[in-house]
C-alpha cells in the first residue's frame, strides 16, 4: 500500500471544512442542552447535523478528488440523502410532539373546566 500526500490546495480548504463541521456539531449539541422545550431543541441538532455532515462530505469529496486526480462525486449521493432525510425526520418528531402536547393541553383544560363546575 502506498501513501500519497494531499496537495495544499485541497488540504487547506478540507481542513477548514472539517473545523466548520465540528463547530456545527458542537453548536447543535449546545442547542440541544440549552434550549427550553422540545420544539426549540429539535432545531439546533437537526441544523447542526445537516450542515456538519455537508461540510464533512464536501471535504471528503475534495480530498478524494485530489488524490484520484479526477472528480469524485460519490459523496454527493450521501449529501443528498442526508439533506432530504434529516429535515423530514425532524418534522415527523415535531408533529408527534405537537400531537402529544395537544392531548395533554386538552386534558388540562377539561380538568380545569370540571374543577370549576
PyMOL CGO cylinders between C-alpha atoms (Angstrom):
from pymol import cmd
from pymol.cgo import CYLINDER

trace = [
    CYLINDER, 0.00, 0.00, 0.00, 1.40, 3.37, -0.95, 0.3, 1, 1, 1, 1, 1, 1,
    CYLINDER, 1.40, 3.37, -0.95, 0.68, 6.68, 0.70, 0.3, 1, 1, 1, 1, 1, 1,
    CYLINDER, 0.68, 6.68, 0.70, 0.06, 9.88, -1.18, 0.3, 1, 1, 1, 1, 1, 1,
    CYLINDER, 0.06, 9.88, -1.18, 0.35, 13.41, 0.05, 0.3, 1, 1, 1, 1, 1, 1,
    CYLINDER, 0.35, 13.41, 0.05, -2.71, 15.61, -0.24, 0.3, 1, 1, 1, 1, 1, 1,
    CYLINDER, -2.71, 15.61, -0.24, -1.84, 18.79, -2.16, 0.3, 1, 1, 1, 1, 1, 1,
    CYLINDER, -1.84, 18.79, -2.16, -2.01, 22.05, -0.25, 0.3, 1, 1, 1, 1, 1, 1,
    CYLINDER, -2.01, 22.05, -0.25, -4.77, 23.44, -2.47, 0.3, 1, 1, 1, 1, 1, 1,
    CYLINDER, -4.77, 23.44, -2.47, -7.00, 20.58, -1.27, 0.3, 1, 1, 1, 1, 1, 1,
    CYLINDER, -7.00, 20.58, -1.27, -5.68, 20.15, 2.27, 0.3, 1, 1, 1, 1, 1, 1,
    CYLINDER, -5.68, 20.15, 2.27, -6.27, 23.74, 3.39, 0.3, 1, 1, 1, 1, 1, 1,
    CYLINDER, -6.27, 23.74, 3.39, -9.96, 24.03, 2.38, 0.3, 1, 1, 1, 1, 1, 1,
    CYLINDER, -9.96, 24.03, 2.38, -10.59, 20.47, 3.60, 0.3, 1, 1, 1, 1, 1, 1,
    CYLINDER, -10.59, 20.47, 3.60, -9.11, 21.37, 6.98, 0.3, 1, 1, 1, 1, 1, 1,
    CYLINDER, -9.11, 21.37, 6.98, -11.29, 24.47, 7.24, 0.3, 1, 1, 1, 1, 1, 1,
    CYLINDER, -11.29, 24.47, 7.24, -14.36, 22.45, 6.25, 0.3, 1, 1, 1, 1, 1, 1,
    CYLINDER, -14.36, 22.45, 6.25, -13.59, 19.81, 8.88, 0.3, 1, 1, 1, 1, 1, 1,
    CYLINDER, -13.59, 19.81, 8.88, -13.21, 22.50, 11.54, 0.3, 1, 1, 1, 1, 1, 1,
    CYLINDER, -13.21, 22.50, 11.54, -16.51, 24.06, 10.44, 0.3, 1, 1, 1, 1, 1, 1,
    CYLINDER, -16.51, 24.06, 10.44, -18.13, 20.62, 10.57, 0.3, 1, 1, 1, 1, 1, 1,
    CYLINDER, -18.13, 20.62, 10.57, -17.00, 20.14, 14.16, 0.3, 1, 1, 1, 1, 1, 1,
    CYLINDER, -17.00, 20.14, 14.16, -18.21, 23.62, 15.11, 0.3, 1, 1, 1, 1, 1, 1,
    CYLINDER, -18.21, 23.62, 15.11, -21.64, 22.98, 13.60, 0.3, 1, 1, 1, 1, 1, 1,
    CYLINDER, -21.64, 22.98, 13.60, -21.92, 19.72, 15.54, 0.3, 1, 1, 1, 1, 1, 1,
    CYLINDER, -21.92, 19.72, 15.54, -20.79, 21.45, 18.74, 0.3, 1, 1, 1, 1, 1, 1,
    CYLINDER, -20.79, 21.45, 18.74, -23.26, 24.32, 18.37, 0.3, 1, 1, 1, 1, 1, 1,
    CYLINDER, -23.26, 24.32, 18.37, -26.04, 21.83, 17.62, 0.3, 1, 1, 1, 1, 1, 1,
    CYLINDER, -26.04, 21.83, 17.62, -25.16, 19.93, 20.79, 0.3, 1, 1, 1, 1, 1, 1,
    CYLINDER, -25.16, 19.93, 20.79, -25.22, 23.14, 22.81, 0.3, 1, 1, 1, 1, 1, 1,
    CYLINDER, -25.22, 23.14, 22.81, -28.64, 23.92, 21.38, 0.3, 1, 1, 1, 1, 1, 1,
    CYLINDER, -28.64, 23.92, 21.38, -29.84, 20.51, 22.49, 0.3, 1, 1, 1, 1, 1, 1,
    CYLINDER, -29.84, 20.51, 22.49, -28.66, 21.19, 26.03, 0.3, 1, 1, 1, 1, 1, 1,
    CYLINDER, -28.66, 21.19, 26.03, -29.59, 24.84, 26.42, 0.3, 1, 1, 1, 1, 1, 1,
    CYLINDER, -29.59, 24.84, 26.42, -32.90, 25.44, 24.64, 0.3, 1, 1, 1, 1, 1, 1,
    CYLINDER, -32.90, 25.44, 24.64, -36.04, 25.36, 26.80, 0.3, 1, 1, 1, 1, 1, 1,
    CYLINDER, -36.04, 25.36, 26.80, -38.51, 22.99, 25.12, 0.3, 1, 1, 1, 1, 1, 1,
    CYLINDER, -38.51, 22.99, 25.12, -38.63, 20.07, 22.72, 0.3, 1, 1, 1, 1, 1, 1,
    CYLINDER, -38.63, 20.07, 22.72, -39.61, 22.11, 19.68, 0.3, 1, 1, 1, 1, 1, 1,
    CYLINDER, -39.61, 22.11, 19.68, -36.71, 24.52, 20.16, 0.3, 1, 1, 1, 1, 1, 1,
    CYLINDER, -36.71, 24.52, 20.16, -34.30, 21.68, 20.96, 0.3, 1, 1, 1, 1, 1, 1,
    CYLINDER, -34.30, 21.68, 20.96, -35.05, 19.96, 17.67, 0.3, 1, 1, 1, 1, 1, 1,
    CYLINDER, -35.05, 19.96, 17.67, -33.84, 22.88, 15.58, 0.3, 1, 1, 1, 1, 1, 1,
    CYLINDER, -33.84, 22.88, 15.58, -30.23, 23.05, 16.78, 0.3, 1, 1, 1, 1, 1, 1,
    CYLINDER, -30.23, 23.05, 16.78, -29.21, 19.40, 16.33, 0.3, 1, 1, 1, 1, 1, 1,
    CYLINDER, -29.21, 19.40, 16.33, -31.06, 18.95, 13.05, 0.3, 1, 1, 1, 1, 1, 1,
    CYLINDER, -31.06, 18.95, 13.05, -29.38, 22.01, 11.54, 0.3, 1, 1, 1, 1, 1, 1,
    CYLINDER, -29.38, 22.01, 11.54, -26.05, 21.08, 13.13, 0.3, 1, 1, 1, 1, 1, 1,
    CYLINDER, -26.05, 21.08, 13.13, -26.07, 17.57, 11.71, 0.3, 1, 1, 1, 1, 1, 1,
    CYLINDER, -26.07, 17.57, 11.71, -27.18, 18.70, 8.26, 0.3, 1, 1, 1, 1, 1, 1,
    CYLINDER, -27.18, 18.70, 8.26, -24.60, 21.48, 7.97, 0.3, 1, 1, 1, 1, 1, 1,
    CYLINDER, -24.60, 21.48, 7.97, -21.87, 19.50, 9.73, 0.3, 1, 1, 1, 1, 1, 1,
    CYLINDER, -21.87, 19.50, 9.73, -22.38, 16.46, 7.54, 0.3, 1, 1, 1, 1, 1, 1,
    CYLINDER, -22.38, 16.46, 7.54, -22.44, 18.67, 4.44, 0.3, 1, 1, 1, 1, 1, 1,
    CYLINDER, -22.44, 18.67, 4.44, -19.09, 20.23, 5.34, 0.3, 1, 1, 1, 1, 1, 1,
    CYLINDER, -19.09, 20.23, 5.34, -17.59, 16.84, 6.18, 0.3, 1, 1, 1, 1, 1, 1,
    CYLINDER, -17.59, 16.84, 6.18, -18.72, 15.27, 2.93, 0.3, 1, 1, 1, 1, 1, 1,
    CYLINDER, -18.72, 15.27, 2.93, -17.57, 18.23, 0.85, 0.3, 1, 1, 1, 1, 1, 1,
    CYLINDER, -17.57, 18.23, 0.85, -14.12, 17.99, 2.48, 0.3, 1, 1, 1, 1, 1, 1,
    CYLINDER, -14.12, 17.99, 2.48, -14.08, 14.26, 1.75, 0.3, 1, 1, 1, 1, 1, 1,
    CYLINDER, -14.08, 14.26, 1.75, -15.04, 14.89, -1.87, 0.3, 1, 1, 1, 1, 1, 1,
    CYLINDER, -15.04, 14.89, -1.87, -12.29, 17.50, -2.22, 0.3, 1, 1, 1, 1, 1, 1,
    CYLINDER, -12.29, 17.50, -2.22, -9.57, 15.25, -0.79, 0.3, 1, 1, 1, 1, 1, 1,
    CYLINDER, -9.57, 15.25, -0.79, -10.72, 12.16, -2.71, 0.3, 1, 1, 1, 1, 1, 1,
    CYLINDER, -10.72, 12.16, -2.71, -10.81, 14.15, -5.95, 0.3, 1, 1, 1, 1, 1, 1,
    CYLINDER, -10.81, 14.15, -5.95, -7.30, 15.48, -5.40, 0.3, 1, 1, 1, 1, 1, 1,
    CYLINDER, -7.30, 15.48, -5.40, -5.90, 12.03, -4.61, 0.3, 1, 1, 1, 1, 1, 1,
    CYLINDER, -5.90, 12.03, -4.61, -7.67, 10.30, -7.50, 0.3, 1, 1, 1, 1, 1, 1,
    CYLINDER, -7.67, 10.30, -7.50, -6.78, 13.20, -9.84, 0.3, 1, 1, 1, 1, 1, 1,
    CYLINDER, -6.78, 13.20, -9.84, -10.32, 13.14, -11.22, 0.3, 1, 1, 1, 1, 1, 1,
    CYLINDER, -10.32, 13.14, -11.22, -13.67, 14.39, -9.95, 0.3, 1, 1, 1, 1, 1, 1,
    CYLINDER, -13.67, 14.39, -9.95, -15.21, 12.10, -7.31, 0.3, 1, 1, 1, 1, 1, 1,
    CYLINDER, -15.21, 12.10, -7.31, -18.91, 12.61, -6.71, 0.3, 1, 1, 1, 1, 1, 1,
    CYLINDER, -18.91, 12.61, -6.71, -19.91, 9.63, -4.55, 0.3, 1, 1, 1, 1, 1, 1,
    CYLINDER, -19.91, 9.63, -4.55, -20.32, 11.91, -1.53, 0.3, 1, 1, 1, 1, 1, 1,
    CYLINDER, -20.32, 11.91, -1.53, -22.98, 13.92, -3.35, 0.3, 1, 1, 1, 1, 1, 1,
    CYLINDER, -22.98, 13.92, -3.35, -25.34, 10.95, -3.08, 0.3, 1, 1, 1, 1, 1, 1,
    CYLINDER, -25.34, 10.95, -3.08, -24.73, 10.76, 0.67, 0.3, 1, 1, 1, 1, 1, 1,
    CYLINDER, -24.73, 10.76, 0.67, -25.23, 14.53, 0.97, 0.3, 1, 1, 1, 1, 1, 1,
    CYLINDER, -25.23, 14.53, 0.97, -28.46, 14.33, -0.99, 0.3, 1, 1, 1, 1, 1, 1,
    CYLINDER, -28.46, 14.33, -0.99, -29.77, 11.58, 1.28, 0.3, 1, 1, 1, 1, 1, 1,
    CYLINDER, -29.77, 11.58, 1.28, -28.82, 13.45, 4.49, 0.3, 1, 1, 1, 1, 1, 1,
    CYLINDER, -28.82, 13.45, 4.49, -30.25, 16.76, 3.28, 0.3, 1, 1, 1, 1, 1, 1,
    CYLINDER, -30.25, 16.76, 3.28, -33.52, 15.04, 2.34, 0.3, 1, 1, 1, 1, 1, 1,
    CYLINDER, -33.52, 15.04, 2.34, -33.90, 12.72, 5.33, 0.3, 1, 1, 1, 1, 1, 1,
    CYLINDER, -33.90, 12.72, 5.33, -32.73, 14.80, 8.30, 0.3, 1, 1, 1, 1, 1, 1,
    CYLINDER, -32.73, 14.80, 8.30, -35.32, 17.62, 8.00, 0.3, 1, 1, 1, 1, 1, 1,
    CYLINDER, -35.32, 17.62, 8.00, -38.09, 15.10, 7.28, 0.3, 1, 1, 1, 1, 1, 1,
    CYLINDER, -38.09, 15.10, 7.28, -37.19, 13.15, 10.41, 0.3, 1, 1, 1, 1, 1, 1,
    CYLINDER, -37.19, 13.15, 10.41, -37.13, 16.35, 12.46, 0.3, 1, 1, 1, 1, 1, 1,
    CYLINDER, -37.13, 16.35, 12.46, -40.56, 17.36, 11.12, 0.3, 1, 1, 1, 1, 1, 1,
    CYLINDER, -40.56, 17.36, 11.12, -42.01, 13.95, 11.98, 0.3, 1, 1, 1, 1, 1, 1,
    CYLINDER, -42.01, 13.95, 11.98, -40.70, 14.23, 15.53, 0.3, 1, 1, 1, 1, 1, 1,
    CYLINDER, -40.70, 14.23, 15.53, -42.12, 17.76, 15.79, 0.3, 1, 1, 1, 1, 1, 1,
    CYLINDER, -42.12, 17.76, 15.79, -45.55, 16.60, 14.62, 0.3, 1, 1, 1, 1, 1, 1,
    CYLINDER, -45.55, 16.60, 14.62, -45.50, 13.81, 17.21, 0.3, 1, 1, 1, 1, 1, 1,
    CYLINDER, -45.50, 13.81, 17.21, -44.55, 16.31, 19.95, 0.3, 1, 1, 1, 1, 1, 1,
    CYLINDER, -44.55, 16.31, 19.95, -47.28, 18.74, 18.90, 0.3, 1, 1, 1, 1, 1, 1,
    CYLINDER, -47.28, 18.74, 18.90, -49.85, 15.92, 18.87, 0.3, 1, 1, 1, 1, 1, 1,
    CYLINDER, -49.85, 15.92, 18.87, -48.71, 14.78, 22.33, 0.3, 1, 1, 1, 1, 1, 1,
    CYLINDER, -48.71, 14.78, 22.33, -48.81, 18.34, 23.72, 0.3, 1, 1, 1, 1, 1, 1,
    CYLINDER, -48.81, 18.34, 23.72, -52.25, 18.93, 22.20, 0.3, 1, 1, 1, 1, 1, 1,
    CYLINDER, -52.25, 18.93, 22.20, -53.65, 15.90, 24.04, 0.3, 1, 1, 1, 1, 1, 1,
    CYLINDER, -53.65, 15.90, 24.04, -52.01, 16.98, 27.30, 0.3, 1, 1, 1, 1, 1, 1,
    CYLINDER, -52.01, 16.98, 27.30, -53.32, 20.53, 26.97, 0.3, 1, 1, 1, 1, 1, 1,
    CYLINDER, -53.32, 20.53, 26.97, -56.84, 19.27, 26.21, 0.3, 1, 1, 1, 1, 1, 1,
    CYLINDER, -56.84, 19.27, 26.21, -56.75, 17.06, 29.30, 0.3, 1, 1, 1, 1, 1, 1,
    CYLINDER, -56.75, 17.06, 29.30, -55.62, 20.03, 31.44, 0.3, 1, 1, 1, 1, 1, 1,
    CYLINDER, -55.62, 20.03, 31.44, -58.38, 22.24, 30.00, 0.3, 1, 1, 1, 1, 1, 1,
    CYLINDER, -58.38, 22.24, 30.00, -61.02, 19.58, 30.71, 0.3, 1, 1, 1, 1, 1, 1,
    CYLINDER, -61.02, 19.58, 30.71, -59.73, 19.15, 34.27, 0.3, 1, 1, 1, 1, 1, 1,
    CYLINDER, -59.73, 19.15, 34.27, -59.85, 22.91, 34.81, 0.3, 1, 1, 1, 1, 1, 1,
    CYLINDER, -59.85, 22.91, 34.81, -63.43, 23.08, 33.46, 0.3, 1, 1, 1, 1, 1, 1,
    CYLINDER, -63.43, 23.08, 33.46, -64.59, 20.20, 35.63, 0.3, 1, 1, 1, 1, 1, 1,
    CYLINDER, -64.59, 20.20, 35.63, -62.99, 21.71, 38.76, 0.3, 1, 1, 1, 1, 1, 1,
    CYLINDER, -62.99, 21.71, 38.76, -64.91, 24.98, 38.18, 0.3, 1, 1, 1, 1, 1, 1,
    CYLINDER, -64.91, 24.98, 38.18, -68.24, 23.17, 37.97, 0.3, 1, 1, 1, 1, 1, 1,
]
cmd.load_cgo(trace, "trace")
